[in-house]
Amino acid sequence: MPGLTRWWSSRSDTDRIEIYTRWSFHVTLLGMPFLLLVATVSTHRSRGPLWDVALAVAALTTAVACSAVTEAGFRRGVVPRGPLAAAVVAGAATVGLGLLLTDARTPEGVPTPTGPWYLAIVSAAVIVSLSVTTPYRTLLGWSGLAAVLSGVLAVLRGSPPVGGVVVALSIGVALGAFMGAFRFSVWLLDVVREQERARGVQAQLAVAEERLRFARDLHDVMGRNLSAIAVKSQLAEQLVRRGRPEAAEEVAAIGALAGSSLAEVREVVRGYRAVDLRSELAGARSVLRAAGIDCTVTGEDVDLAEEAQVVLGWVVREAVTNVLRHGSGTCTIAVTRNGAEVRLTVTNDVRGDVGAWGSGLTGLAERLAAAGGRLTAERRDSAFVLVGEVPA
């Protein structure tokens, strides 16, 4: 049981919804033989053990074939012809044997609705198995057909026409509601999957936008200087060819311009890589919320030295990267100061197995150790906790 609990905790919300939806189908379908037994136990008329075994085998075959159709729908999004044909044939055999082995009337001579409900239960199993991939309108039409056939069967077995209409309406409403509930579960699962994909795309777009910003800044800085260097190089070349003394001045100017360009590039990179903890926390909140993760930040106003802000800023960057890769649901970032030490704690829900420390966490631990701090990271139930501590 603890292993099962850990396995369930390691699943993402999307995985849990898919597992719940899939097994709700299987449990319902595999419970069909028991439901048939409960519905017909009072009117069952045994013709010998072989007939009873044949009915049980037909019902179990119908349930297993319907379950196979459902599983193929979830895994591949298709309806397999073999299991579907087996479900239809076994279902027809189940209905036929059920009608043969049930009394049409009670001892008082009142017609029993067992036969029509036998047909309704088997039809519900087949329709539910198809609801994973089949449109709602088609399923609704088949439900109506099964309801009409059930009403006709009720009349053939001795019910008055009004009773047949009542049976048909009752079974039609029951099938429609039953099938609608399962079809809605499939639709909900599709919506959750689409949101999961959209969150991944949003995270990629946030990274791409940051890269474009850096490329734009670098272009603005280097474009003008490189153009000037090219023009001065051509001028210096002409002066050298003519033996003019001004060539030395132009070469010196080119060297000075290249040196200033290098300094400006370093400033751009430094500005890009400079870490301000408050800005990093605000950026983390924005990026995670854009990715569909609810992020709560506390303690961003804690007064810290520049070195502590730089180191903890790197902790925030690495933590956000890991949350975008493995996280789901919620994320909490808390900055607390205790005397001469400051602690940054990142707690987030995780989906799947986060595995061992990667190169990012290893490098981050080395960076904190160089600053006199330490990094800890561990899995706690369904959450992953990253703690960075440095001198304040």
Protein Blocks (a to p, Z undefined) as FASTA:
>chain_A
ZZmmmmmmmpcfklmmmmmmmmmmmmmmmmmmmmmmmmmmmmgccebjklmmmmmmmmmm
mmmmmmmmmmmmmmnopacfklmmmmmmmmmmmmmmmmmmpcfbdfkopacfklmmmmmm
mmmmmmmmmmmmgcfklmmmmmmmmmmmmmmmmmmnopafklmmmmmmmmmmmmmmmmmm
mmmmmmmmmmmmmmmmmmmmmmmmmmmmmmmmmmmmmmmmmmmmmmmmmmmmmmmmmmmm
nopaklmmmmmmmmmmmmmmmmmmmmmmmmmmpccfklmmmmmmmmmmmnopacddehkl
pccdfklmmmmmmmmmmmmmmmmmmgghiacdddddehjaccdddddddehjebjadfkl
mmmmmmmmmnopacddddehjaccddddddZZ
